[in-house]
Structure formats: C-alpha cells, structure tokens
Amino acid sequence: MDVTALVFYAAICGLLSLASPRLGRPFIRLAVGAVVGIAAATLLPILRTAFGLG
C-alpha cells in the first residue's frame, strides 16, 4: 500500500472513530462504517487524479 492511500484511509478511519460512540447500536455502526468505507474507496482514485498523485 502506498503512502497516499495509507494517510487517506487513516484520516477517514480516525474521523469515523470520533463519531462512532454517538451512532448507537453495533449494527448501525457497522452499516455506517461500510458505507463510509465504500465512499472512501470510490473517492480516493478521483482525488488522486485531481491532485496529480496517481
């Protein structure tokens, strides 16, 4: 894994962890985590192209 992906996913996971206790039940946290993960994986290639990193 390259540094750009590592930093990007670390930032996404860190922000999600700040909100997770407020999201309630484990199933809801899992669903939100899955949606955020899919969104992050979709967004990273777009951002890399926009910033000329890939």
TORKOLBA-721450 format. One record per residue (C-alpha): x, y, z; residue in one letter. Coordinates in pm, whole numbers, plus 50000, padded with zeros to 5 digits. Layout:
<recs>
[rec [X; Y; Z]; 'A']
...
</recs>
This chain:
<recs>
[rec [50000; 50000; 50000]; 'M']
[rec [50138; 50339; 49910]; 'D']
[rec [50169; 50634; 50149]; 'V']
[rec [49884; 50833; 49991]; 'T']
[rec [49632; 50551; 50044]; 'A']
[rec [49760; 50486; 50394]; 'L']
[rec [49722; 50850; 50500]; 'V']
[rec [49382; 50883; 50332]; 'F']
[rec [49232; 50575; 50495]; 'Y']
[rec [49389; 50662; 50832]; 'A']
[rec [49222; 51004; 50820]; 'A']
[rec [48884; 50854; 50722]; 'I']
[rec [48902; 50591; 50996]; 'C']
[rec [49014; 50845; 51253]; 'G']
[rec [48721; 51075; 51175]; 'L']
[rec [48478; 50784; 51180]; 'L']
[rec [48608; 50672; 51517]; 'S']
[rec [48528; 51014; 51661]; 'L']
[rec [48163; 50974; 51563]; 'A']
[rec [48120; 50603; 51636]; 'S']
[rec [48013; 50615; 52003]; 'P']
[rec [47734; 50855; 51911]; 'R']
[rec [47598; 50632; 51636]; 'L']
[rec [47434; 50391; 51878]; 'G']
[rec [47395; 50019; 51828]; 'R']
[rec [47671; 49799; 51682]; 'P']
[rec [47470; 49716; 51369]; 'F']
[rec [47425; 50084; 51288]; 'I']
[rec [47798; 50150; 51344]; 'R']
[rec [47883; 49858; 51116]; 'L']
[rec [47649; 49985; 50844]; 'A']
[rec [47785; 50339; 50867]; 'V']
[rec [48142; 50204; 50859]; 'G']
[rec [48065; 50001; 50548]; 'A']
[rec [47909; 50299; 50369]; 'V']
[rec [48199; 50525; 50465]; 'V']
[rec [48449; 50262; 50350]; 'G']
[rec [48279; 50225; 50013]; 'I']
[rec [48264; 50603; 49971]; 'A']
[rec [48631; 50640; 50065]; 'A']
[rec [48740; 50365; 49826]; 'A']
[rec [48539; 50529; 49548]; 'T']
[rec [48666; 50879; 49625]; 'L']
[rec [49039; 50804; 49654]; 'L']
[rec [49107; 50744; 49282]; 'P']
[rec [48918; 51063; 49195]; 'I']
[rec [49121; 51266; 49446]; 'L']
[rec [49448; 51112; 49329]; 'R']
[rec [49373; 51215; 48972]; 'T']
[rec [49256; 51562; 49073]; 'A']
[rec [49573; 51628; 49271]; 'F']
[rec [49804; 51456; 49021]; 'G']
[rec [49914; 51185; 49265]; 'L']
[rec [49842; 50886; 49054]; 'G']
</recs>
